[in-house]
């Protein structure tokens, strides 16, 4: 998990998963490394952003993640850095888990794919990219939700729903099996009236144990 800087324009101070936008270079690398994988650019972006933001390199067990991170910070393309270490990312090691596209007018619009990935056995300790985050840390989903419930931390609606879903699993194998049972579909929350109150809702039957939250807490936490 990462804690975003308080001065960020979006989700300031919130706990988030590592991530970011898909860059043109990700599309170029996808065409070269995995032309038959439809979401290869997104998987490469997930890999690149995780390295940039935490120093962890999933899908690259033999990588020198510190060297990759320094190269990315210097503006070198990920594909060139991988070639320099004779590495080929195992993009199949990233399991599609969810896709969220909230459209509330007061929030920044984003269309985000979430992936499951296993950390390399020799992964470095997570270290935040100080340009965007004040800390990066390992935590269980259950422990992170407890911090949010105690108001010692906060997270936006999609992050909490994904943490609740992850908290049900004892291993990455269980999480991957759940992902296989629930193919990724676009999730766009909506607001509806229930019992005289407003609720933020997502569809039932897509793998999430909590599918509605009162509007007041959904927008505040």
N, C-alpha and C positions, 0 to 999 in steps of 0.2 A: 504494500500500500504506500501511497504518497500523500503528504499533506501539502496542498497548494499554498503558495504565498498569499498573504492577506491582501496584496495590492493587485491581484490578477483581476481582469475584467469579468471573467466567468468563473463561477464556483470558487470564489475567493475563500481561502482557509479551509476548504472542504477536503475530506479524505477521498481519494480517487485511485483507480487502477492506472498503471502506466499506459500512456497512449498519446496519439496525436494524429495529424492529418497524413493522408497519402500524398507523397510528393511525386513530381514527374519522374524523378530518378527511380522510384519504386516501380513504376510501370515499365521503365526501360529494363531494369534488372529482372522483372518478372518475365518479360518477353524472352530474355536470354536464358534464365535459369529454370523456369517452369512454364513454358508456353501453353501447356495443356491444362493447367490448373486455373479455373476461372477467377478465383479470388487471390491469386498469387501476390499481386501488388499489395493487397491489404495485409496478407501474412508477413510480407517483407517489411511493410511499414510498422507492423506490430513488433517485429523483431528489432528493427532499427530504433524505434522509439524507446523500447524497453532498455536497450543498451545505453542510449543517450541519457535516459532519465534515472536509471538505477545502477548501471554498470553490470547488470545480469544479462547473459546471452542465451536465452532458451533456443532450442533447436540447433545449437552449435556447441556440443559437449567438449570439443577439442580446441575451442577458440581461446585466444588471449583476449579476454573481454576488455581489459584495461587498455590494450593497444587499439582495439576497435573503437573504444569510446573516445580516446584521444584523437584518432583519425577523423571520426565523425564530427567532433567539436571543431576540428580544423577545416571542415568543409569537404572532406574527401568522400566520394560516393561509396556506399556500402559494398556494391559489387566489386569495386577496385580493391577495397580493404580485404574482402574475402579472398579474392584472387591472390593477393599478396601473402596470405597465410595458407594458400592451397586448401581452402575450405569451401564446402558446399552445404548450405543450410538444409536441414531435414524439415521441409515445410509441412510434411504430413504429420509432424510431431505437434503441430498447432491444431487443436480441435475446435471447429466452429461451435460457439456456445449460445450466442444471442446477437440480435441486431435491434438497436433502439434508435428511434427518430422522434423525440418529443417536439411538439410544435406550439408550445405556449408562447404567447406574444412577448411576455416579459423576460423570457430566457433566450440565450443564444441558441440558434438552431444547430443541431448536429445530427449526423447520421453515422452511427458508430457500430462497428462489428466487434464483438468480444470473442476472445479465444482462450481456451485452456492450454496451458503448457507446463511441462515439468522442468524445474530448475536443474541445471547440470549438477552432478554430485560434488564437483569442486567449485561451485559458484562462489564468487566473492561476496562479501557482505554488501548488502544494498547501500548505496550512497546517493543522496539526492543531487540532482542538477539544480544548483542554487538559483538559477535564473527563473525557475518556475515553481520550485518547491522548497520548503524549509526542512523537510526530512523525508526519508524513505525507510521503510521498515517491514520486516516479516511479521505477519500476524495471521491467526486463524480468522475465518469469517465470523465465527461465534464471538471471539474476543473483540473484534472491531465493532460488531453490533452492540455489544455491551457498553463500549465506550460511547457510542452514539446515544444509546438509551439513557446513560447517566449524564448526558449533555457535557461530557468532557471532550467531545468531538462532534462534527456534523458531516453529513454527506447528502448529496442530491438524491432525488427519488429513484432514478435508475440504478445508482450504485447500491442503495439499500436493498432494492428488490433482488439484485444479483447476489449480494452478500447473503440474504436469506435463503436463496436457492442453493448457494454453495455450502452453507452451514449444515445442510442435511447430509453431506457426504463425509465418509471417513477416509477416503482416498481419492486420488485422481482417477483411478479406474472406475470408481462409482460415479464420479462426475462425468466422465466420458460416456459411460453407459447411459446416463440420463440424457446427455446431449444427443445420443443416437436415437433415443426414444422420442425426442421432441425436436424435429428438424427446425432449423432456424427460420423464423418468419419475422417480418417487420413489426415492431411494437411501437405504436404511437399512443401514449396515454390520452385519456379524455376525462372530462369532468361531467358528473351527473348528479342529480338530486336524489338523495335517499333519506327517507324519514325526516324531512325538513332540513337536512344538511347537505353540504356539497362534498363529494368524494372524488378523488383522482383514481382512475381505474385503468386496468389492463385486462386483456382477455383471459378467460379461464382455460385450463387444459393445456397450457404450453410450458408447464414445468415449474411455475412459480407458486410457492405456498401462500404468499400474500398477494392478493390481486386488487386491493382497494385500500385507500388510506384517506382519512379526513383531509379536506383541502388545506385546512389551517396548519396541520402538522407537516403535510407533504411539502408545502411551500416554505416552511420555517426551518426545518432541520437540514 
